[in-house]
Amino acid sequence: MIDNFALGLTHGLMLLAAFLLLRRPDLDREPSPRDDAPRKGRRPRA
């Protein structure tokens, strides 16, 4: 009984974690290297 409970609990938590990770809005966006890299030698646009 306890073994089935432990297996069910751990698998349920893994399913919950996978579900929450797949629902993230930034999952389908891949930032390009230009998005985060600071510009060298240029002034920011005003």
C-alpha positions in Angstrom: 0.0 0.0 0.0 2.7 2.5 0.9 4.8 1.6 -2.2 1.8 2.3 -4.5 1.2 5.6 -2.6 4.8 6.6 -3.0 4.9 5.8 -6.7 1.6 7.6 -7.3 2.7 10.6 -5.4 6.1 11.0 -7.1 4.6 10.4 -10.6 1.8 12.8 -9.9 4.3 15.5 -8.9 6.4 14.9 -12.0 3.3 15.2 -14.1 2.4 18.5 -12.3 5.9 19.8 -12.9 5.8 18.9 -16.6 2.4 20.5 -17.0 3.5 23.7 -15.3 6.7 23.9 -17.4 4.8 23.4 -20.7 2.3 26.2 -19.8 5.1 28.8 -19.5 4.7 31.6 -22.0 8.4 31.9 -22.7 8.7 28.3 -23.8 8.2 29.1 -27.5 10.5 32.2 -27.6 14.1 32.0 -28.2 16.0 35.2 -27.6 18.7 36.0 -30.1 22.2 36.9 -28.9 21.5 40.5 -30.0 18.7 40.9 -27.5 20.8 40.6 -24.4 24.2 41.7 -25.5 25.1 45.3 -24.8 26.2 47.4 -27.7 29.9 48.2 -27.7 31.1 51.6 -28.9 27.7 53.0 -29.7 25.5 55.4 -27.8 22.0 54.4 -27.0 19.3 55.8 -29.3 17.4 58.7 -27.9 
